[in-house]
Amino acid sequence: MPSEQQTGSSGGTGKSVVGINAHLLSGEAGYRRAGIHQYIAQVLCHLPWEEGEPTYVVFTQQKNLFKEKPGITAVASRLSTENRLLRILWEQAVWPWQAWRRGLRLLHSMAFVTPLLAPCPSVITVYDLSFYHFPERFPALQRWYLSSQTRRSCQRARRIITISESSRQDVHRFFGVPLAQIDVVVPGVDSFYRPLPSVEVAAFRQKHGLGRFVLHVGTLQPRKNIPVLIEAFARLEDATLKLVLVGGKGWLYDDIFRQVQALGLTERVIFTGYVPDDDLPLWYNAAELLVFPSVYEGFGLPVVEAMACGTPVIAANSSSIPEAVGEAGLFFAPDDVETLANQMTAVLTNSDLRATLRQQGLVHAQTFSWERAGRETAVVHRRALQNNLATEGTEGNEPKNL
């Protein structure tokens, strides 16, 4: 048991212990190691801690991540929470019991849902509300659980974290939570996303038998809007160009494979499946450009990762994506196949445009920091422990981007 189990005031002192549900951290290859996994892992690894600050108990299957992290004790569950039903059982039954037993003063659910019977106040991280915007694109049981329990959790949480201003506004609009209660903690970008030596990139291309290619990074699921990208790609004149889709299979993805066959693109569209984190910078560096056509995102981390590698970006102008892209990329409407095809052609054929987008992207990517995200998350914990909502509620509805 951690030594920080004694009770204390809720004033954010070293006697306070914050329990964090990080069971969506995945140790297996697959779509679960996509954006949410990265966000949770990076924020926890960058949580600052000094003597006198609240300490943390992180509940996760991946406790070895935090062996050398001061202020953090990791606790593994005997339940195999990679299974969705077992994870729900853990968060609704085991976690509140653990919280009571360990004398936790605050619970932080890093993925949408807090326990019905939480023994102490809570903070919740909400990445997006895609299951409200596009309910038909989710399996029925998953949609019901996420929509009903995220609403309840947000309305009862002491503070809410979103990863973009767009998601912050969604939580306010759908759930009626005051904007003053919602903090924006934007993702960072890891330093290993960077321009790599040309020799290393050439060797990677040769290993995978790659020539010039357009890249998409993201789980195969409906809201990623991959069919629009495939249709636009089919209109490009360069028959030697390939389209590489990096990402594991999520759900409702069969239409993507049928479309590739119907358009006669079987030899030109490459499905890599899940790609290990260490290989992603090579895929970004080797690509001519990244296209990110999603109809809805909580943020859109691949956009920033690609820019950090010096890869030009074309992205949909929907939801939070403009926040991620800034002025460093090109935009198109998510259903505008013609504009996307024209933009892809322009980037592929105009070296000056490519160079401009590359330089703008490199500069823009430097504004995103995981260290800052960890620090801002710790500030949210202290605010929740101090229970200062009464005074903050009178400050108006200005954004709480820390």
C-alpha positions as CSV (number, residue, x, y, z in Angstrom):
1,M,0.0,0.0,0.0
2,P,1.2,3.5,-0.6
3,S,2.3,5.5,2.5
4,E,0.2,8.5,1.5
5,Q,-3.1,6.9,2.7
6,Q,-3.7,9.2,5.6
7,T,-6.7,11.5,5.4
8,G,-6.3,15.2,5.2
9,S,-8.0,18.4,4.3
10,S,-9.2,19.0,0.8
11,G,-6.9,22.0,0.4
12,G,-4.4,20.4,-2.0
13,T,-1.7,19.5,0.6
14,G,0.7,16.6,0.5
15,K,-1.9,14.7,2.6
16,S,-4.2,14.5,-0.4
17,V,-4.1,11.5,-2.6
18,V,-5.6,11.5,-6.1
19,G,-6.7,8.2,-7.6
20,I,-6.5,8.1,-11.4
21,N,-8.3,5.5,-13.6
22,A,-5.8,4.8,-16.5
23,H,-7.2,1.4,-17.5
24,L,-7.5,2.5,-21.1
25,L,-3.7,2.4,-21.3
26,S,-3.1,-0.6,-23.6
27,G,-0.1,-2.9,-23.7
28,E,-1.3,-4.7,-26.8
29,A,-0.9,-3.7,-30.4
30,G,-4.2,-2.4,-31.9
31,Y,-6.5,0.5,-32.1
32,R,-6.7,1.0,-28.3
33,R,-3.1,2.3,-28.5
34,A,-4.2,5.2,-30.6
35,G,-4.8,8.8,-29.5
36,I,-6.4,8.3,-26.0
37,H,-3.7,5.8,-25.0
38,Q,-1.0,8.4,-26.0
39,Y,-2.7,11.2,-24.2
40,I,-3.1,9.3,-20.9
41,A,0.4,7.9,-21.0
42,Q,2.1,11.2,-21.7
43,V,0.1,13.3,-19.2
44,L,0.8,10.8,-16.4
45,C,4.5,10.6,-17.3
46,H,4.7,14.4,-17.2
47,L,2.7,15.0,-14.0
48,P,5.0,17.3,-11.9
49,W,5.4,16.5,-8.2
50,E,7.2,18.1,-5.3
51,E,7.1,17.6,-1.6
52,G,3.8,19.0,-0.2
53,E,1.9,18.4,-3.4
54,P,-0.9,15.8,-3.8
55,T,0.4,12.3,-4.5
56,Y,-1.2,9.9,-7.0
57,V,-2.4,6.3,-7.1
58,V,-2.7,5.3,-10.8
59,F,-4.9,2.3,-11.4
60,T,-3.8,0.6,-14.7
61,Q,-2.7,-2.6,-16.3
62,Q,0.6,-1.0,-17.3
63,K,2.1,-0.2,-13.8
64,N,5.7,-0.5,-15.0
65,L,5.3,2.8,-16.8
66,F,5.6,4.7,-13.5
67,K,8.3,2.8,-11.6
68,E,10.6,5.7,-11.5
69,K,8.1,8.5,-11.3
70,P,8.1,10.3,-7.9
71,G,4.7,10.9,-6.3
72,I,3.0,8.1,-8.2
73,T,2.1,4.6,-7.0
74,A,0.8,2.3,-9.7
75,V,-1.7,-0.4,-8.8
76,A,-2.6,-3.2,-11.2
77,S,-6.0,-4.9,-11.3
78,R,-6.5,-8.7,-11.4
79,L,-9.3,-8.2,-13.9
80,S,-8.3,-8.2,-17.5
81,T,-9.7,-4.8,-18.3
82,E,-8.7,-4.9,-22.0
83,N,-12.2,-6.5,-22.1
84,R,-14.7,-3.7,-22.2
85,L,-17.3,-5.4,-19.8
86,L,-14.6,-6.2,-17.3
87,R,-13.3,-2.6,-17.5
88,I,-16.8,-1.3,-16.8
89,L,-17.1,-3.7,-13.8
90,W,-13.8,-2.5,-12.5
91,E,-14.6,1.2,-12.8
92,Q,-18.1,0.9,-11.3
93,A,-17.4,-1.7,-8.5
94,V,-13.8,-2.2,-7.8
95,W,-12.5,1.4,-8.2
96,P,-14.9,3.0,-5.6
97,W,-14.1,0.3,-3.1
98,Q,-10.3,0.9,-3.7
99,A,-10.9,4.6,-3.3
100,W,-12.6,4.2,0.0
101,R,-10.1,1.6,1.2
102,R,-7.1,3.9,0.4
103,G,-8.6,7.1,1.7
104,L,-8.4,8.9,-1.7
105,R,-9.5,12.5,-1.7
106,L,-10.2,12.9,-5.5
107,L,-10.8,10.5,-8.4
108,H,-9.8,11.4,-11.9
109,S,-11.2,9.3,-14.7
110,M,-9.1,9.8,-17.7
111,A,-11.7,8.4,-20.1
112,F,-15.3,9.7,-19.9
113,V,-16.9,7.8,-17.0
114,T,-16.7,8.0,-13.2
115,P,-18.2,5.5,-10.7
116,L,-21.9,5.8,-9.8
117,L,-21.0,5.4,-6.1
118,A,-17.8,7.5,-5.9
119,P,-16.8,8.0,-2.3
120,C,-15.1,11.4,-3.0
121,P,-15.2,14.2,-5.6
122,S,-14.1,13.5,-9.2
123,V,-12.4,15.0,-12.2
124,I,-13.2,13.6,-15.6
125,T,-11.4,13.9,-19.0
126,V,-13.6,14.0,-22.0
127,Y,-11.8,13.7,-25.4
128,D,-14.8,14.2,-27.7
129,L,-18.5,13.6,-27.9
130,S,-18.6,11.8,-31.2
131,F,-21.1,9.4,-29.8
132,Y,-23.6,12.3,-29.5
133,H,-22.7,13.9,-32.9
134,F,-22.8,10.6,-34.8
135,P,-24.7,8.0,-32.7
136,E,-25.4,5.8,-35.7
137,R,-21.7,5.2,-36.2
138,F,-21.2,3.4,-32.9
139,P,-22.2,-0.1,-31.8
140,A,-25.5,0.2,-29.9
141,L,-24.3,-0.9,-26.5
142,Q,-21.1,1.2,-26.6
143,R,-23.2,4.2,-27.7
144,W,-25.6,3.8,-24.8
145,Y,-23.0,3.4,-22.1
146,L,-20.9,6.3,-23.3
147,S,-23.7,8.7,-23.8
148,S,-25.6,8.0,-20.6
149,Q,-22.6,7.6,-18.3
150,T,-20.6,10.5,-19.7
151,R,-23.6,12.8,-19.2
152,R,-24.0,11.7,-15.6
153,S,-20.3,11.8,-14.9
154,C,-19.9,15.4,-16.3
155,Q,-22.9,16.7,-14.4
156,R,-21.5,15.3,-11.1
157,A,-17.8,16.0,-11.6
158,R,-16.1,18.8,-9.7
159,R,-14.1,19.7,-12.8
160,I,-13.9,18.5,-16.4
161,I,-10.9,18.4,-18.7
162,T,-11.3,18.5,-22.5
163,I,-8.5,18.5,-25.0
164,S,-9.7,21.3,-27.2
165,E,-12.0,24.4,-27.0
166,S,-14.3,22.7,-29.5
167,S,-14.9,19.8,-27.1
168,R,-15.2,22.2,-24.2
169,Q,-18.1,23.9,-26.0
170,D,-19.6,20.5,-26.7
171,V,-19.7,19.5,-23.1
172,H,-21.3,22.8,-22.2
173,R,-23.9,22.5,-25.0
174,F,-24.9,18.9,-24.6
175,F,-24.7,18.6,-20.8
176,G,-25.3,22.1,-19.5
177,V,-22.1,22.2,-17.5
178,P,-20.9,25.8,-16.8
179,L,-17.9,26.7,-19.0
180,A,-16.1,27.9,-15.9
181,Q,-16.1,24.3,-14.7
182,I,-14.3,23.0,-17.8
183,D,-10.5,23.2,-18.4
184,V,-8.8,22.8,-21.7
185,V,-5.5,20.7,-21.5
186,V,-4.2,20.5,-25.1
187,P,-2.0,17.5,-26.1
188,G,1.7,17.8,-26.7
189,V,4.0,16.2,-29.2
190,D,6.8,14.0,-28.3
191,S,10.4,15.0,-29.3
192,F,10.9,11.8,-31.3
193,Y,8.5,13.2,-33.9
194,R,11.1,15.2,-35.8
195,P,12.7,15.3,-39.3
196,L,14.9,12.3,-39.7
197,P,18.1,11.9,-41.8
198,S,17.4,11.3,-45.4
199,V,19.5,8.1,-45.4
200,E,17.3,6.6,-42.7
201,V,14.1,7.6,-44.5
202,A,15.4,6.1,-47.8
203,A,16.3,2.8,-46.0
204,F,12.7,2.7,-44.5
205,R,11.2,3.3,-48.0
206,Q,13.3,0.5,-49.4
207,K,12.5,-1.9,-46.6
208,H,8.7,-1.4,-47.3
209,G,9.0,-1.2,-51.1
210,L,7.6,2.4,-51.0
211,G,7.8,5.1,-53.6
212,R,5.8,8.3,-53.2
213,F,2.7,8.0,-51.0
214,V,0.0,10.0,-49.3
215,L,-0.5,9.1,-45.6
216,H,-3.4,8.8,-43.3
217,V,-3.0,7.9,-39.6
218,G,-6.0,6.9,-37.6
219,T,-8.2,4.0,-36.5
220,L,-10.4,2.6,-39.2
221,Q,-13.8,3.8,-38.1
222,P,-16.6,5.8,-39.7
223,R,-15.9,9.3,-38.3
224,K,-12.4,9.2,-39.8
225,N,-14.1,9.8,-43.1
226,I,-11.6,7.6,-45.0
227,P,-14.0,7.0,-48.0
228,V,-13.7,10.7,-48.9
229,L,-9.9,10.4,-48.9
230,I,-10.0,7.2,-51.0
231,E,-12.4,8.8,-53.6
232,A,-10.2,11.9,-53.8
233,F,-7.1,9.8,-54.2
234,A,-8.7,7.9,-57.0
235,R,-9.0,11.2,-59.0
236,L,-5.2,11.9,-58.9
237,E,-3.5,11.4,-62.2
238,D,-0.2,9.9,-60.9
239,A,-0.8,6.2,-61.2
240,T,2.5,5.4,-59.4
241,L,1.4,7.2,-56.2
242,K,0.1,5.1,-53.3
243,L,-2.2,5.8,-50.4
244,V,-1.0,4.3,-47.0
245,L,-3.6,3.9,-44.3
246,V,-1.9,3.5,-40.9
247,G,-4.1,2.3,-38.1
248,G,-5.8,-0.7,-36.5
249,K,-9.3,-1.8,-37.3
250,G,-11.8,-0.1,-35.0
251,W,-15.5,-0.7,-36.0
252,L,-17.8,-0.5,-39.0
253,Y,-14.8,-0.5,-41.4
254,D,-15.9,-3.0,-44.0
255,D,-17.1,-0.3,-46.4
256,I,-13.5,1.0,-46.7
257,F,-12.2,-2.3,-48.0
258,R,-15.2,-2.6,-50.4
259,Q,-14.6,0.9,-51.8
260,V,-10.9,0.2,-52.4
261,Q,-12.0,-2.9,-54.4
262,A,-14.8,-1.1,-56.3
263,L,-12.4,1.7,-57.4
264,G,-9.8,-0.7,-58.6
265,L,-7.2,0.5,-56.1
266,T,-6.3,-2.7,-54.4
267,E,-2.6,-2.4,-55.6
268,R,-2.4,1.3,-54.7
269,V,-3.9,1.4,-51.2
270,I,-1.8,-0.1,-48.4
271,F,-3.4,-1.1,-45.1
272,T,-0.6,-1.4,-42.6
273,G,-2.7,-2.2,-39.6
274,Y,-1.5,-1.1,-36.2
275,V,2.0,0.5,-36.4
276,P,4.3,0.5,-33.3
277,D,4.8,4.0,-31.8
278,D,8.5,3.9,-32.6
279,D,7.9,3.5,-36.3
280,L,5.4,6.3,-36.7
281,P,8.0,9.1,-37.2
282,L,9.4,7.1,-40.1
283,W,6.0,6.8,-41.8
284,Y,5.5,10.6,-41.3
285,N,8.9,11.4,-42.7
286,A,8.6,9.1,-45.7
287,A,5.2,10.5,-46.7
288,E,4.7,13.3,-49.3
289,L,1.8,14.6,-47.2
290,L,-0.7,13.7,-44.5
291,V,-4.4,13.9,-45.2
292,F,-6.7,14.1,-42.2
293,P,-10.3,14.1,-43.4
294,S,-12.2,13.3,-40.1
295,V,-15.7,14.7,-39.7
296,Y,-15.2,15.0,-36.0
297,E,-12.2,14.9,-33.6
298,G,-11.5,15.8,-30.0
299,F,-8.2,17.2,-31.2
300,G,-6.4,15.4,-34.0
301,L,-2.9,14.5,-32.7
302,P,-1.6,13.0,-36.0
303,V,-1.8,16.4,-37.5
304,V,0.7,17.9,-35.0
305,E,2.9,14.8,-35.1
306,A,3.1,15.0,-38.9
307,M,4.0,18.7,-38.8
308,A,6.7,18.0,-36.2
309,C,8.3,15.6,-38.7
310,G,8.2,18.3,-41.5
311,T,5.3,16.6,-43.4
312,P,2.7,18.9,-45.1
313,V,-0.8,18.6,-43.8
314,I,-4.2,18.8,-45.5
315,A,-7.1,18.5,-43.0
316,A,-10.9,18.8,-42.8
317,N,-12.1,22.1,-41.4
318,S,-14.4,20.4,-38.9
319,S,-14.8,20.3,-35.1
320,S,-11.4,20.8,-33.3
321,I,-9.1,20.1,-36.2
322,P,-8.5,23.8,-37.1
323,E,-7.2,24.2,-33.5
324,A,-4.6,21.5,-34.1
325,V,-3.7,22.7,-37.6
326,G,-3.6,26.5,-36.9
327,E,-2.4,28.4,-40.0
328,A,0.2,25.7,-40.9
329,G,-1.9,23.5,-43.2
330,L,-4.6,23.5,-45.9
331,F,-8.3,22.9,-45.2
332,F,-11.2,21.4,-47.0
333,A,-14.9,20.7,-46.1
334,P,-15.2,17.0,-45.0
335,D,-17.5,16.1,-47.8
336,D,-15.7,18.1,-50.6
337,V,-13.9,15.4,-52.6
338,E,-13.0,17.8,-55.5
339,T,-11.3,20.4,-53.3
340,L,-9.3,17.7,-51.5
341,A,-8.2,16.1,-54.8
342,N,-7.1,19.6,-56.0
343,Q,-5.2,20.4,-52.8
344,M,-3.4,17.0,-52.9
345,T,-2.4,17.6,-56.5
346,A,-1.1,21.1,-55.6
347,V,1.0,19.9,-52.7
348,L,2.3,16.9,-54.7
349,T,3.3,19.0,-57.8
350,N,4.3,22.3,-56.3
351,S,7.7,22.1,-54.4
352,D,7.4,25.7,-53.2
353,L,4.1,25.0,-51.6
354,R,5.5,21.9,-50.0
355,A,8.4,23.8,-48.6
356,T,6.2,26.5,-47.2
357,L,3.9,24.0,-45.5
358,R,6.8,22.1,-44.1
359,Q,8.4,25.2,-42.5
360,Q,5.1,26.5,-41.1
361,G,4.3,23.1,-39.7
362,L,7.6,22.7,-38.0
363,V,7.2,26.1,-36.2
364,H,3.6,25.4,-35.3
365,A,4.4,21.9,-33.8
366,Q,6.8,23.5,-31.4
367,T,3.9,25.2,-29.6
368,F,2.6,21.8,-28.2
369,S,4.1,20.4,-25.1
370,W,3.4,17.3,-23.0
371,E,5.3,18.9,-20.1
372,R,2.8,21.7,-20.1
373,A,-0.1,19.3,-20.4
374,G,1.1,17.4,-17.3
375,R,1.5,20.6,-15.4
376,E,-1.9,21.9,-16.4
377,T,-3.5,18.6,-15.3
378,A,-1.9,18.9,-11.9
379,V,-3.4,22.5,-11.6
380,V,-6.8,21.0,-12.3
381,H,-6.3,18.5,-9.5
382,R,-5.4,21.2,-7.1
383,R,-8.4,23.3,-8.1
384,A,-10.7,20.4,-7.5
385,L,-9.2,19.6,-4.1
386,Q,-9.5,23.2,-3.1
387,N,-13.2,23.1,-4.0
388,N,-13.1,26.6,-5.4
389,L,-16.1,26.3,-7.8
390,A,-18.2,28.7,-5.8
391,T,-15.9,31.6,-6.6
392,E,-15.0,30.5,-10.1
393,G,-18.7,30.2,-11.0
394,T,-19.0,34.0,-10.8
395,E,-16.1,34.7,-13.1
396,G,-18.2,34.4,-16.3
397,N,-17.7,32.1,-19.2
398,E,-14.2,32.9,-20.4
399,P,-12.2,29.9,-21.6
400,K,-10.2,28.0,-19.0
401,N,-7.3,27.1,-21.2
402,L,-4.7,26.9,-18.4
